Amino acid sequence: MYRSGLFFLSSVLALPCGSAQTPTPEKPFIARALTQPGEFTLGIEGPNCDSDGNIFAVNFAKQQTIGKVAPLGKGETFVTLPGKSTGNGIVFDRKGMMFVADYVEHKVWRIDPKTKAMTVFAHEPKMSQPNDLALAPDGTLYASDPDWAASTGRIWKMDTQGKVSLVASDIGTCNGIEVSPGGKWLYVNESVQRNVWKFPIQNNGTLGEKQLIKQFPNFGFDGMRCDLLGNLYITRYGKGTVVIMTPEGRELQEISLPGKKPSNLCFGGPDGKTVYVTEVENTQLLQFRVEVPGLSWMRFQEATRHP
């Protein structure tokens, strides 16, 4: 957990489950739609929230865009990526900067949400397709890089200056990726092989030997995020659920969704206890409430206290 995470955790878990400004289900683990079907394309992916609770996801209305959806569900085009660039995973750092994986041009974009200025943060032509992104406490970015045709994948590391290095190659079709609350582990799932792995993160940001957490018997995976306790939330593509499990692989709960093809998910809302899911079958954003805030929400809380 982040250095001040333990200090906040007891009070965070006691925060109320609702907000007059955010219409979310009062009971936890009950999913419903946030946006109307068809507002996004079939490429809907990579949701993440800013510190104001807005949800950003790629391919709003048409390909190559990034959509911005207010907590009440009203969406608009935020930016359009240049050239052939098309986004996938999105993360925000502690300063509020947005990073977007561009799976077509093998880039990671850095976008200033205030000015909408876009710069290429990292570029590696050897990538198959940078897919999902995860952020470590020190600002290091990790990207999953699946090769769907070969059923293999790699993991790339980007330091705070955008320098790219390969940190894992002996894996399957890696998709969802996340760093543990304490920054000690990198979690990666494989969509085709249905494995969930963890890699120890070394002091220099490289990865140690992978360890299998759990293998599922059916359905694929896509996005994956942690809550403050380190539990993993994983979308089950084709099954239409989000499974919650401990870092050791024990399943805690599975949430049914209105749609069989959830791609990615993120935490947001006024207290970090709303999970937003991009769903491909109905091309819309879904939402449900949980009992533990997400790790990304804590990042914004710490940024406020330690700018």
C-alpha positions as CSV (number, residue, x, y, z in Angstrom):
1,M,0.0,0.0,0.0
2,Y,1.1,3.6,-0.6
3,R,2.9,5.1,2.4
4,S,-0.1,6.9,3.7
5,G,-2.6,4.2,2.6
6,L,-2.9,2.5,6.0
7,F,-3.6,5.9,7.6
8,F,-6.5,6.5,5.3
9,L,-7.9,3.0,5.0
10,S,-10.0,2.8,8.1
11,S,-11.8,6.1,7.4
12,V,-12.0,5.3,3.6
13,L,-13.9,2.1,4.2
14,A,-16.5,4.0,6.4
15,L,-17.3,6.5,3.7
16,P,-21.0,6.6,2.6
17,C,-22.0,4.6,-0.4
18,G,-24.0,7.2,-2.2
19,S,-23.8,10.8,-3.5
20,A,-26.6,13.2,-4.4
21,Q,-24.6,14.1,-7.5
22,T,-23.8,10.6,-8.7
23,P,-26.8,8.3,-9.3
24,T,-25.4,4.8,-8.5
25,P,-27.1,1.8,-7.0
26,E,-27.4,1.9,-3.3
27,K,-26.8,-1.8,-2.9
28,P,-23.3,-3.0,-3.8
29,F,-22.6,-5.4,-6.6
30,I,-25.7,-4.6,-8.6
31,A,-24.7,-3.5,-12.1
32,R,-26.6,-1.2,-14.4
33,A,-26.0,1.0,-17.4
34,L,-24.5,4.5,-17.1
35,T,-24.7,5.4,-20.8
36,Q,-27.1,4.5,-23.6
37,P,-26.3,1.6,-26.0
38,G,-24.5,2.7,-29.1
39,E,-22.8,5.9,-27.8
40,F,-19.4,4.1,-28.2
41,T,-18.1,1.9,-31.0
42,L,-17.3,-1.8,-30.7
43,G,-13.8,-0.6,-29.8
44,I,-15.0,0.7,-26.4
45,E,-12.1,0.0,-23.9
46,G,-9.8,1.4,-21.3
47,P,-12.0,3.4,-18.8
48,N,-10.4,5.5,-16.1
49,C,-11.5,8.4,-13.9
50,D,-10.0,11.8,-13.2
51,S,-10.0,13.4,-9.8
52,D,-13.4,15.0,-10.5
53,G,-15.1,11.7,-11.2
54,N,-15.4,12.0,-15.0
55,I,-15.0,8.7,-16.8
56,F,-12.8,8.5,-19.9
57,A,-13.0,5.7,-22.4
58,V,-11.7,5.2,-26.0
59,N,-13.8,5.2,-29.2
60,F,-16.7,7.4,-28.3
61,A,-19.1,7.9,-31.3
62,K,-16.3,6.9,-33.7
63,Q,-12.9,5.2,-33.7
64,Q,-9.7,7.1,-32.6
65,T,-11.6,9.3,-30.1
66,I,-11.5,9.5,-26.3
67,G,-14.8,10.1,-24.8
68,K,-15.5,11.9,-21.5
69,V,-18.6,10.9,-19.6
70,A,-19.8,12.9,-16.6
71,P,-20.9,11.0,-13.4
72,L,-24.5,11.5,-14.4
73,G,-23.9,9.7,-17.7
74,K,-23.7,12.6,-20.3
75,G,-20.9,11.9,-22.8
76,E,-18.9,13.9,-25.3
77,T,-15.8,13.6,-27.4
78,F,-12.8,14.7,-25.4
79,V,-10.0,14.5,-28.0
80,T,-9.4,12.7,-31.3
81,L,-6.0,11.0,-31.6
82,P,-3.9,12.1,-34.7
83,G,-3.1,10.1,-37.8
84,K,-4.1,6.4,-37.5
85,S,-3.6,6.3,-33.7
86,T,-6.3,4.4,-31.8
87,G,-6.5,4.1,-28.1
88,N,-6.9,1.2,-25.7
89,G,-5.9,1.4,-22.0
90,I,-5.9,4.7,-20.1
91,V,-4.3,5.6,-16.8
92,F,-3.9,8.9,-14.8
93,D,-0.8,9.7,-12.8
94,R,-0.7,11.5,-9.5
95,K,-0.4,14.9,-11.3
96,G,-3.6,14.2,-13.3
97,M,-1.8,13.5,-16.6
98,M,-3.5,11.0,-18.9
99,F,-1.6,8.2,-20.6
100,V,-3.2,6.3,-23.5
101,A,-1.9,3.1,-25.1
102,D,-2.1,3.4,-28.9
103,Y,-2.2,-0.1,-30.2
104,V,-2.1,0.9,-33.9
105,E,1.0,3.2,-33.9
106,H,2.8,1.4,-31.0
107,K,2.9,4.5,-28.9
108,V,1.8,5.7,-25.5
109,W,0.4,9.2,-25.6
110,R,0.6,11.8,-22.8
111,I,-2.4,14.1,-22.7
112,D,-2.8,17.2,-20.5
113,P,-6.6,17.1,-19.6
114,K,-6.6,20.9,-19.0
115,T,-5.2,22.0,-22.3
116,K,-5.8,18.7,-24.3
117,A,-2.2,19.0,-25.5
118,M,-1.0,15.6,-26.8
119,T,2.6,14.4,-26.9
120,V,4.2,11.0,-27.6
121,F,5.4,9.8,-24.2
122,A,6.8,6.5,-25.5
123,H,7.2,4.8,-28.8
124,E,8.5,1.2,-29.5
125,P,8.1,-0.1,-33.1
126,K,8.8,-3.7,-31.8
127,M,5.5,-3.8,-29.9
128,S,2.7,-5.9,-31.3
129,Q,0.1,-3.6,-29.8
130,P,0.4,-1.8,-26.4
131,N,-2.9,-2.8,-24.8
132,D,-3.6,-2.1,-21.1
133,L,-1.5,0.1,-18.9
134,A,-0.6,-0.1,-15.2
135,L,1.1,2.6,-13.0
136,A,3.6,1.9,-10.2
137,P,3.9,4.2,-7.2
138,D,7.2,5.6,-8.5
139,G,5.5,6.6,-11.8
140,T,6.8,3.7,-13.9
141,L,4.3,2.5,-16.5
142,Y,3.9,-1.1,-17.5
143,A,2.1,-2.1,-20.8
144,S,0.7,-5.5,-21.8
145,D,1.5,-6.4,-25.4
146,P,-0.5,-9.4,-26.7
147,D,0.2,-11.0,-30.1
148,W,-3.2,-12.5,-30.7
149,A,-2.2,-14.4,-33.9
150,A,0.6,-16.3,-32.1
151,S,-1.2,-16.6,-28.7
152,T,1.8,-15.0,-27.0
153,G,2.6,-11.7,-25.4
154,R,5.1,-9.4,-23.8
155,I,5.3,-6.8,-21.1
156,W,7.1,-3.5,-21.5
157,K,8.3,-1.0,-18.9
158,M,8.4,2.8,-19.4
159,D,10.3,4.9,-17.0
160,T,9.2,8.4,-16.0
161,Q,11.1,9.8,-19.1
162,G,9.4,7.5,-21.5
163,K,12.4,5.1,-22.0
164,V,11.0,1.7,-23.1
165,S,12.4,-1.7,-22.1
166,L,11.2,-5.2,-22.4
167,V,10.7,-6.9,-19.0
168,A,8.9,-10.1,-19.8
169,S,8.4,-12.2,-23.0
170,D,7.6,-15.8,-22.0
171,I,3.9,-15.4,-21.5
172,G,0.6,-16.0,-23.3
173,T,-1.8,-13.4,-24.7
174,C,-1.4,-10.9,-21.9
175,N,-4.2,-8.4,-21.5
176,G,-5.2,-7.0,-18.1
177,I,-2.4,-5.6,-16.1
178,E,-2.1,-4.0,-12.6
179,V,0.4,-3.1,-9.9
180,S,-0.4,-4.1,-6.3
181,P,-1.1,-1.4,-3.7
182,G,2.4,-1.6,-2.2
183,G,4.1,-1.6,-5.6
184,K,5.7,-5.0,-5.0
185,W,3.8,-7.1,-7.5
186,L,2.7,-6.8,-11.2
187,Y,-0.4,-8.8,-12.0
188,V,-1.0,-9.9,-15.6
189,N,-3.8,-12.0,-17.0
190,E,-3.8,-14.0,-20.3
191,S,-7.0,-13.9,-22.3
192,V,-6.6,-17.1,-24.3
193,Q,-4.8,-19.3,-21.7
194,R,-7.0,-17.9,-18.8
195,N,-4.1,-17.6,-16.4
196,V,-3.6,-14.9,-13.8
197,W,0.1,-14.4,-13.0
198,K,2.1,-12.2,-10.6
199,F,5.6,-10.9,-11.1
200,P,7.8,-9.5,-8.3
201,I,8.9,-6.0,-9.2
202,Q,12.6,-5.5,-8.5
203,N,14.1,-2.2,-7.2
204,N,15.0,-1.1,-10.7
205,G,11.5,-1.8,-12.1
206,T,12.4,-5.1,-13.8
207,L,10.4,-8.2,-13.1
208,G,11.3,-11.4,-11.3
209,E,10.1,-14.9,-12.1
210,K,6.4,-15.2,-12.7
211,Q,4.1,-17.1,-10.3
212,L,0.7,-18.5,-11.2
213,I,-2.1,-17.2,-9.0
214,K,-5.0,-19.0,-10.7
215,Q,-6.2,-20.6,-13.9
216,F,-9.9,-20.4,-14.9
217,P,-11.6,-23.3,-16.8
218,N,-13.5,-21.2,-19.3
219,F,-14.2,-17.8,-20.8
220,G,-11.6,-15.1,-21.5
221,F,-10.2,-12.2,-19.6
222,D,-9.7,-8.5,-20.4
223,G,-9.2,-5.7,-17.9
224,M,-8.0,-6.0,-14.3
225,R,-7.7,-3.5,-11.4
226,C,-7.0,-3.6,-7.7
227,D,-8.9,-2.2,-4.8
228,L,-7.1,-0.8,-1.7
229,L,-7.0,-4.2,0.0
230,G,-5.2,-5.7,-3.1
231,N,-8.2,-7.7,-4.3
232,L,-8.3,-8.1,-8.1
233,Y,-11.3,-7.2,-10.2
234,I,-11.2,-9.0,-13.5
235,T,-13.6,-8.8,-16.5
236,R,-14.8,-12.2,-17.8
237,Y,-15.2,-11.5,-21.6
238,G,-17.9,-13.8,-23.0
239,K,-19.3,-14.6,-19.6
240,G,-20.6,-11.2,-18.8
241,T,-19.2,-10.9,-15.3
242,V,-16.6,-9.3,-13.1
243,V,-14.9,-11.7,-10.7
244,I,-13.3,-10.4,-7.5
245,M,-10.5,-12.5,-6.1
246,T,-7.8,-12.2,-3.5
247,P,-4.1,-11.8,-4.6
248,E,-3.8,-15.5,-3.7
249,G,-6.5,-16.6,-6.1
250,R,-9.5,-17.1,-3.8
251,E,-12.7,-16.0,-5.5
252,L,-14.7,-13.7,-3.3
253,Q,-17.6,-12.7,-5.6
254,E,-18.8,-12.6,-9.2
255,I,-20.9,-9.7,-10.4
256,S,-23.3,-10.3,-13.3
257,L,-23.5,-7.6,-16.0
258,P,-26.1,-6.5,-18.5
259,G,-24.0,-7.6,-21.5
260,K,-21.7,-10.6,-22.2
261,K,-18.6,-8.8,-23.4
262,P,-17.1,-6.6,-20.7
263,S,-13.7,-5.3,-21.8
264,N,-12.1,-3.1,-19.2
265,L,-12.9,-1.5,-15.8
266,C,-11.9,1.2,-13.4
267,F,-12.7,2.6,-10.0
268,G,-14.2,6.1,-9.5
269,G,-17.1,8.0,-7.9
270,P,-16.9,10.5,-5.0
271,D,-15.5,7.8,-2.7
272,G,-13.7,5.5,-5.1
273,K,-16.4,2.8,-4.6
274,T,-18.0,2.9,-8.0
275,V,-16.7,0.5,-10.6
276,Y,-17.2,1.4,-14.3
277,V,-17.1,-1.2,-17.0
278,T,-16.8,-0.8,-20.7
279,E,-19.1,-3.4,-22.4
280,V,-18.7,-4.3,-26.1
281,E,-22.0,-6.1,-26.8
282,N,-24.1,-3.0,-26.1
283,T,-21.2,-0.5,-26.6
284,Q,-21.9,1.3,-23.3
285,L,-20.5,2.1,-19.9
286,L,-21.8,0.1,-17.0
287,Q,-21.5,0.8,-13.3
288,F,-21.8,-0.9,-9.9
289,R,-21.0,-0.1,-6.3
290,V,-18.5,-1.9,-4.2
291,E,-17.5,-1.8,-0.5
292,V,-13.7,-1.1,-0.9
293,P,-12.3,1.9,-2.8
294,G,-10.1,1.4,-5.8
295,L,-6.3,1.9,-5.8
296,S,-6.5,4.6,-8.4
297,W,-8.8,6.7,-6.2
298,M,-6.2,6.6,-3.4
299,R,-3.6,7.9,-5.8
300,F,-5.7,11.1,-6.2
301,Q,-6.2,11.4,-2.4
302,E,-2.5,11.3,-1.8
303,A,-1.8,13.8,-4.6
304,T,-4.1,16.2,-2.9
305,R,-2.3,15.8,0.4
306,H,1.2,15.6,-1.0
307,P,1.2,17.6,-4.2
